[in-house]
Amino acid sequence: MATYEQIRSDVQAKHGVYVQNCWIAHVKELNGLTPRPATNRRSLDARVKSCPAEVRPIIEASMRRFDMI
């Protein structure tokens, strides 16, 4: 499974878009994967920053390249 850094680098190289770790975690949750626990997360039930709708397909494409989904 790819790391968050690998996904971020892949998206940056292919699309020129910087993605945040919280966006990657949100997309992982939406696709049924378990995200890595964040040490600074206040609540496991609440999400402070959701992934923007226009960025989600880009992150999912990167996850497909890494055979995650």
N, C-alpha and C positions, 0 to 999 in steps of 0.2 A: 504494500500500500504506500502511496506517495505521501511525503510529508507536506505540511502547510507551505514550507519554503519552496519546495519543488513545484507545487501548484501555482504559487504566486509568481515564481520565475517564468513558468510556462505561459501564463496569461500575459505577463508583461512582455515577453518576447514575441508572442503571436499577435496580440491585440493592442499593445501599448497602454494597457489599463492596469493601474495599481489596485490590488484587491486587499482588503483587510482580513485578518484571521477570523474575526467574528462573522464575516460574510461567508467564508469557506465553511465554518462550523454550521451556520444556518443552512447552507445548501446540503451539507452532509446529513443533517437532521431531516430535511425535506425529502431526501432520497433513501431514508431508512438506515443510514450508517450512524454509528456512534461517534460523536466528536470527541476530541481530546479534552479532558477537563482543564478549564482555565483556572489558574490560581487566584486571579483577581475578579472572578465572576461573583457577583453579589448574591444572586439567586439562581437555582437550577431551573426554576419554572419561568422566569422572566427573561426576555431578550431585550437588551438596550438598543442594539443596532441590528436591524434586519437587513438582509441582502437586498439591494435595489433590484427591481424587476428586470431592468435592462442588462444587468451584470450576471444574473443567474444562469442564462444559457451559455455564457462564456466560461464560467467556472465549471458547469456540467460538462462542456466539451473537453476541458482539460482533464477532468476526472475520467472521462471515457478514454482519453489517450493513455492514461495510466491504468486502465482496466479496473477502476474502482467501482464504476456503475455500468 
